[in-house]
Amino acid sequence: MAIRAVAVAIVALASLAACETAEGYRQQMGEWQGRAGDDLLIAWGPPDARTDLSDGRVMWSYDRSVVFETAGYYRDETREVSRTLTDRDGMQRTETITESFPVWQPPTSSQSPCATRFVLSSALRVEQVSFDGGACIAAERND
């Protein structure tokens, strides 16, 4: 029964995650084009790094990470065991049986990064947005 619950949870999480993609993140970041740097500061907070570019523009970098966790659970494992038996007449025979037993799968935790960079004009308007990392995902818009 526990395995069924875990399987249902995994399918539910996968279907939710299927809606969040790098394309969805690209769509959201595209909405920052032309917006004021003050809006960016209000929404994202101060950048993790600031780099002055040679043409007078500035790049603000934000590094985020998402922690993905799974709960621990029991899964059934099977194995075949062979036994050799000797009957009363001294005849040997081998029988093979299949055993099932629960195996604990401990909880797991993994971290995935997302680096997002905004290039702002000398007037502090967002001109470019770039990003990379497995955690750079968001829900896609279908408009």
C-alpha positions in Angstrom: 0.0 0.0 0.0 2.8 2.4 0.8 4.4 1.9 -2.6 1.1 2.8 -4.3 0.9 6.0 -2.3 4.5 6.9 -3.2 3.8 6.1 -6.9 0.7 8.4 -6.8 2.8 11.2 -5.2 5.5 10.8 -7.8 3.1 11.0 -10.7 1.4 14.0 -9.1 4.7 15.8 -8.7 5.8 14.9 -12.2 2.6 16.3 -13.7 3.1 19.5 -11.7 6.7 19.8 -12.7 5.8 19.1 -16.3 4.1 22.5 -16.4 7.2 24.3 -15.3 9.9 24.6 -18.0 12.9 26.7 -19.0 10.6 28.2 -21.7 8.2 29.3 -19.0 11.1 31.0 -17.2 12.2 32.6 -20.5 8.7 34.0 -20.9 8.7 35.4 -17.4 12.1 37.0 -17.7 11.1 38.5 -21.1 8.6 40.6 -19.2 11.5 42.4 -17.5 12.6 44.0 -20.9 12.4 47.8 -20.7 11.5 47.9 -17.0 13.2 50.1 -14.5 16.1 48.8 -12.3 14.1 50.0 -9.3 11.3 47.6 -10.1 13.9 44.8 -10.3 15.4 45.8 -6.9 11.9 45.8 -5.4 11.0 42.3 -6.8 14.4 40.5 -6.6 16.2 42.5 -3.9 19.9 43.6 -4.2 21.9 41.6 -6.8 24.3 38.9 -5.6 26.9 40.5 -7.9 27.2 43.7 -10.0 29.5 44.1 -12.9 30.2 47.3 -14.8 30.4 46.8 -18.5 32.8 48.8 -20.8 30.0 50.5 -22.6 28.5 52.1 -19.5 25.9 49.4 -18.9 25.8 47.3 -15.8 25.0 43.6 -15.2 23.2 42.4 -12.1 23.5 38.7 -11.3 21.2 36.7 -9.1 22.1 33.2 -7.9 19.3 31.1 -6.6 18.9 27.4 -5.9 16.0 25.1 -5.3 16.1 22.2 -3.0 14.2 19.1 -4.2 13.3 16.6 -1.5 11.7 13.2 -1.5 10.3 11.4 1.5 11.6 8.1 2.6 9.5 5.0 1.8 9.5 1.2 1.7 9.7 -0.7 -1.5 9.3 -4.4 -2.1 12.3 -6.3 -3.3 12.2 -9.9 -4.4 15.0 -12.5 -4.6 15.2 -16.1 -5.5 16.6 -18.5 -2.9 17.7 -22.1 -3.8 17.8 -24.8 -1.3 19.1 -28.3 -1.6 17.1 -30.9 0.4 17.9 -34.5 1.1 14.9 -36.9 1.6 14.7 -40.0 3.7 16.1 -42.1 0.8 19.2 -39.9 0.4 17.9 -38.4 -2.8 18.7 -34.7 -3.2 16.5 -32.2 -4.8 16.8 -28.5 -5.2 13.9 -26.2 -4.8 13.8 -22.5 -5.6 11.5 -20.1 -3.8 10.9 -16.4 -4.3 11.0 -14.2 -1.3 9.7 -10.6 -1.0 10.8 -8.2 1.7 10.6 -4.5 2.4 13.6 -2.3 1.7 13.8 1.2 3.2 14.6 4.0 0.7 15.8 6.9 2.8 14.7 10.5 2.0 16.8 12.3 -0.6 17.6 15.9 -1.0 19.3 17.6 -4.0 20.0 21.2 -4.9 19.6 22.7 -8.4 21.0 26.2 -9.2 19.6 29.1 -11.3 21.8 32.0 -12.3 19.9 35.0 -13.8 21.7 38.0 -15.2 20.0 41.3 -16.1 21.9 43.9 -18.3 20.7 47.4 -17.5 21.3 50.5 -19.6 23.1 53.5 -18.3 19.6 54.8 -17.5 19.0 51.7 -15.4 16.4 50.0 -17.7 16.6 46.3 -18.3 17.9 45.6 -21.8 18.8 41.9 -21.7 18.1 38.9 -19.5 19.9 35.6 -19.6 19.9 32.6 -17.3 21.2 29.1 -16.9 20.7 26.2 -14.5 18.3 23.4 -13.8 16.2 25.4 -11.4 15.4 28.1 -13.9 11.9 26.9 -14.6 8.5 28.5 -14.4 4.9 27.8 -15.6 4.5 28.3 -19.3 1.9 30.8 -20.5 -0.3 29.7 -23.4 -1.5 33.2 -24.5 
